[in-house]
Amino acid sequence: MPLPSLSLSLQFGDLPDAALHRAALPRHKVQRCIRHALEADAEITVRIVDAEEGQALNRDYRGKDHATNVLTFDYATEPMVMADLVLCAPVVAREARELKKSLADHYAHLLVHGTLHAQGWDHETGEADAEAMEARETEILAGLGVADPYGRR
């Protein structure tokens, strides 16, 4: 079965270490991660931001006054998935170091995670939902050659 189609806009904010993040996120890899997580055709914008923008968005839209790794703004799931994924570069880089994972692999996980959120998956609605979402992420990432992000394998 062919993968869903994707119209992708990939944007990088004003980052002091933009080259590092651009190298970890070549367009074709971003597109591959997202398409493998899609269940329907999609129009998705991925924006890589600094801590200030990440914190402002998380505060304004989620009421949490700190930068987080990925925010998903989902606008539609039918007939097409339409969403914005906002990834906070310094948070992602810090987490990758702490987890002893490559920056590219951690970004892959967060792109898959955010894409699932855009389609209605939610890990904050209960333990069963969290386990189902983690299992789906692990399955998708295995198909992309990325190790289980939860360290179970």
Backbone hydrogen bonds in HBPLUS format (Angstrom, degrees):
<---DONOR---> <-ACCEPTOR-->    atom                        ^
c    i                          cat <-CA-CA->   ^        H-A-AA   ^      H-
h    n   atom  resd res      DA  || num        DHA   H-A  angle D-A-AA Bond
n    s   type  num  typ     dist DA aas  dist angle  dist       angle   num
A0042-ALA N   A0005-SER O   2.96 MM  37  6.38 150.1  2.05 143.8 153.4     1
A0007-SER N   A0042-ALA O   2.86 MM  35  6.24 158.4  1.90 147.5 154.6     2
A0044-ILE N   A0007-SER O   2.91 MM  37  6.32 153.4  1.98 161.7 170.5     3
A0009-SER N   A0044-ILE O   3.02 MM  35  6.45 154.5  2.08 146.7 152.1     4
A0046-VAL N   A0009-SER O   2.75 MM  37  6.14 163.3  1.77 168.9 174.9     5
A0011-GLN N   A0046-VAL O   2.74 MM  35  6.10 167.6  1.76 165.9 169.7     6
A0048-ILE N   A0011-GLN O   2.82 MM  37  6.20 158.6  1.86 150.3 155.9     7
A0013-GLY N   A0048-ILE O   2.69 MM  35  5.84 166.5  1.71 171.4 173.4     8
A0015-LEU N   A0013-GLY O   3.01 MM   2  5.78 112.0  2.49 113.7  97.1     9
A0020-LEU N   A0017-ASP O   3.11 MM   3  5.68 129.4  2.37 114.9 125.7    10
A0022-ARG N   A0018-ALA O   2.78 MM   4  5.98 161.8  1.82 162.5 168.6    11
A0023-ALA N   A0019-ALA O   2.96 MM   4  6.01 153.2  2.03 143.4 150.2    12
A0024-ALA N   A0020-LEU O   3.25 MM   4  6.48 142.9  2.39 135.2 144.4    13
A0025-LEU N   A0021-HIS O   3.06 MM   4  6.13 122.2  2.40 137.4 151.9    14
A0025-LEU N   A0022-ARG O   3.21 MM   3  5.03 141.7  2.36  93.2 104.2    15
A0029-LYS N   A0026-PRO O   2.90 MM   3  5.50 130.3  2.15 117.2 130.3    16
A0030-VAL N   A0026-PRO O   3.08 MM   4  6.40 159.6  2.13 156.2 162.7    17
A0031-GLN N   A0027-ARG O   2.91 MM   4  6.10 167.9  1.92 157.7 161.0    18
A0032-ARG N   A0028-HIS O   3.03 MM   4  6.11 151.7  2.11 133.0 140.9    19
A0033-CYS N   A0029-LYS O   2.97 MM   4  6.17 167.1  1.98 152.6 154.8    20
A0034-ILE N   A0030-VAL O   3.09 MM   4  6.29 169.9  2.10 155.2 157.8    21
A0035-ARG N   A0031-GLN O   2.90 MM   4  5.99 169.0  1.91 153.7 157.4    22
A0036-HIS N   A0032-ARG O   3.10 MM   4  6.19 157.4  2.15 148.8 154.0    23
A0037-ALA N   A0034-ILE O   2.96 MM   3  5.19 138.7  2.13 104.2 116.5    24
A0038-LEU N   A0035-ARG O   3.26 MM   3  5.15 152.8  2.34  97.6 105.6    25
A0081-VAL N   A0041-ASP O   2.93 MM  40  6.26 161.8  1.96 158.8 154.9    26
A0043-GLU N   A0081-VAL O   2.81 MM  38  6.25 152.6  1.88 161.7 170.7    27
A0083-ALA N   A0043-GLU O   3.16 MM  40  6.71 154.6  2.23 153.1 159.5    28
A0045-THR N   A0083-ALA O   3.03 MM  38  6.54 154.7  2.09 148.3 155.8    29
A0085-LEU N   A0045-THR O   2.73 MM  40  6.14 163.0  1.76 165.1 171.2    30
A0047-ARG N   A0085-LEU O   2.85 MM  38  6.29 162.1  1.88 163.2 169.3    31
A0087-LEU N   A0047-ARG O   2.89 MM  40  6.26 157.9  1.94 157.1 164.5    32
A0049-VAL N   A0087-LEU O   2.86 MM  38  6.16 161.6  1.90 154.5 160.7    33
A0089-ALA N   A0049-VAL O   2.86 MM  40  5.83 144.9  1.99 156.9 165.8    34
A0054-GLY N   A0050-ASP O   2.99 MM   4  6.14 164.0  2.02 154.2 159.5    35
A0055-GLN N   A0051-ALA O   2.82 MM   4  5.89 157.7  1.87 148.8 154.2    36
A0056-ALA N   A0052-GLU O   3.03 MM   4  6.20 163.2  2.06 147.1 151.8    37
A0057-LEU N   A0053-GLU O   2.99 MM   4  6.18 164.1  2.02 152.9 156.6    38
A0058-ASN N   A0054-GLY O   3.05 MM   4  6.16 163.5  2.08 146.1 150.9    39
A0059-ARG N   A0055-GLN O   2.86 MM   4  5.97 159.2  1.90 152.5 158.5    40
A0060-ASP N   A0056-ALA O   2.85 MM   4  5.92 167.9  1.86 149.8 153.8    41
A0061-TYR N   A0057-LEU O   2.91 MM   4  5.84 158.1  1.96 148.9 154.2    42
A0062-ARG N   A0058-ASN O   2.88 MM   4  5.20 142.5  2.02 128.6 138.1    43
A0064-LYS N   A0058-ASN O   3.32 MM   6  5.61 169.7  2.33 122.4 120.0    44
A0063-GLY N   A0059-ARG O   3.01 MM   4  4.43 134.6  2.22 113.6 120.4    45
A0066-HIS N   A0064-LYS O   2.94 MM   2  5.81 139.4  2.11 101.5  91.3    46
A0088-CYS N   A0069-ASN O   3.03 MM  19  5.23 153.1  2.11 131.7 140.2    47
A0071-LEU N   A0086-VAL O   2.84 MM  15  5.08 151.5  1.92 142.9 152.5    48
A0086-VAL N   A0071-LEU O   2.87 MM  15  5.08 167.8  1.88 152.5 156.7    49
A0073-PHE N   A0084-ASP O   2.83 MM  11  5.03 169.4  1.84 158.3 160.7    50
A0084-ASP N   A0073-PHE O   2.85 MM  11  5.03 152.4  1.93 137.8 146.9    51
A0075-TYR N   A0082-MET O   2.78 MM   7  5.37 170.3  1.79 160.2 160.7    52
A0076-ALA N   A0082-MET O   3.32 MM   6  5.03 149.9  2.42 136.1 135.5    53
A0082-MET N   A0076-ALA O   2.86 MM   6  5.03 156.6  1.92 138.9 137.4    54
A0091-VAL N   A0088-CYS O   3.11 MM   3  5.53 120.2  2.48 110.6 125.0    55
A0092-VAL N   A0088-CYS O   2.95 MM   4  6.15 167.0  1.97 162.5 166.8    56
A0093-ALA N   A0089-ALA O   2.90 MM   4  6.04 165.1  1.93 156.7 160.8    57
A0094-ARG N   A0090-PRO O   3.00 MM   4  6.06 160.0  2.05 140.1 145.6    58
A0095-GLU N   A0091-VAL O   2.92 MM   4  6.10 167.7  1.94 154.7 158.0    59
A0096-ALA N   A0092-VAL O   2.92 MM   4  6.08 159.4  1.97 148.9 154.8    60
A0097-ARG N   A0093-ALA O   3.07 MM   4  6.33 160.5  2.11 148.6 153.2    61
A0098-GLU N   A0094-ARG O   2.93 MM   4  6.21 166.7  1.95 154.1 157.9    62
A0099-LEU N   A0095-GLU O   2.80 MM   4  5.93 153.3  1.87 153.1 160.2    63
A0100-LYS N   A0096-ALA O   2.93 MM   4  5.84 109.0  2.45 133.8 150.1    64
A0101-LYS N   A0096-ALA O   2.91 MM   5  4.98 168.3  1.92 147.6 150.6    65
A0100-LYS N   A0097-ARG O   3.08 MM   3  4.95 150.2  2.17  98.7 107.9    66
A0106-HIS N   A0102-SER O   3.02 MM   4  6.32 159.0  2.07 152.5 158.5    67
A0107-TYR N   A0103-LEU O   2.91 MM   4  6.12 160.9  1.95 152.4 157.8    68
A0108-ALA N   A0104-ALA O   2.92 MM   4  6.14 154.7  1.98 144.1 151.6    69
A0109-HIS N   A0105-ASP O   3.02 MM   4  6.31 159.3  2.06 147.3 151.6    70
A0110-LEU N   A0106-HIS O   3.03 MM   4  6.32 163.7  2.06 151.1 155.2    71
A0111-LEU N   A0107-TYR O   2.82 MM   4  6.04 151.2  1.91 155.6 163.6    72
A0112-VAL N   A0108-ALA O   3.04 MM   4  6.26 162.7  2.07 151.8 156.0    73
A0113-HIS N   A0109-HIS O   2.83 MM   4  6.02 165.1  1.85 152.7 157.6    74
A0114-GLY N   A0110-LEU O   2.86 MM   4  5.90 167.9  1.88 143.6 147.1    75
A0115-THR N   A0111-LEU O   2.96 MM   4  6.04 152.5  2.03 141.3 149.3    76
A0116-LEU N   A0112-VAL O   2.92 MM   4  6.19 154.8  1.98 152.9 159.4    77
A0117-HIS N   A0113-HIS O   3.04 MM   4  6.39 158.8  2.09 149.0 155.0    78
A0118-ALA N   A0114-GLY O   2.99 MM   4  6.27 149.0  2.09 142.6 151.0    79
A0119-GLN N   A0116-LEU O   2.94 MM   3  5.17 148.0  2.04 105.3 115.6    80
A0121-TRP N   A0116-LEU O   3.09 MM   5  5.37 155.6  2.15 143.8 136.4    81
A0120-GLY N   A0117-HIS O   2.98 MM   3  5.17 163.8  2.01 115.4 115.8    82
A0130-ALA N   A0126-GLY O   2.97 MM   4  6.23 157.3  2.02 152.5 159.6    83
A0131-GLU N   A0127-GLU O   2.90 MM   4  6.11 161.9  1.93 151.9 156.4    84
A0132-ALA N   A0128-ALA O   2.94 MM   4  6.13 156.5  2.00 145.1 151.8    85
A0133-MET N   A0129-ASP O   2.92 MM   4  6.09 160.4  1.96 148.8 154.0    86
A0134-GLU N   A0130-ALA O   2.90 MM   4  6.07 166.5  1.92 152.7 156.7    87
A0135-ALA N   A0131-GLU O   2.94 MM   4  6.05 156.2  1.99 144.5 151.2    88
A0136-ARG N   A0132-ALA O   3.00 MM   4  6.20 156.7  2.05 145.6 151.8    89
A0137-GLU N   A0133-MET O   2.88 MM   4  6.13 162.5  1.91 154.9 159.7    90
A0138-THR N   A0134-GLU O   2.93 MM   4  6.09 164.6  1.96 149.7 153.8    91
A0139-GLU N   A0135-ALA O   2.97 MM   4  6.17 156.1  2.03 146.2 152.6    92
A0140-ILE N   A0136-ARG O   2.97 MM   4  6.20 166.8  1.99 154.9 157.8    93
A0141-LEU N   A0137-GLU O   2.86 MM   4  6.02 171.8  1.87 158.6 161.3    94
A0142-ALA N   A0138-THR O   2.91 MM   4  6.01 151.6  1.99 143.8 151.6    95
A0143-GLY N   A0139-GLU O   3.22 MM   4  6.50 152.9  2.30 143.4 149.8    96
A0143-GLY N   A0140-ILE O   3.07 MM   3  5.22 118.4  2.47  98.4 113.1    97
A0144-LEU N   A0141-LEU O   2.92 MM   3  4.87 138.0  2.10  96.2 109.3    98
A0146-VAL N   A0141-LEU O   2.83 MM   5  5.01 169.8  1.84 145.8 142.3    99
A0145-GLY N   A0142-ALA O   3.03 MM   3  5.00 159.9  2.07 103.1 109.2   100
A0151-GLY N   A0148-ASP O   3.11 MM   3  5.39 166.7  2.13 113.3 115.6   101
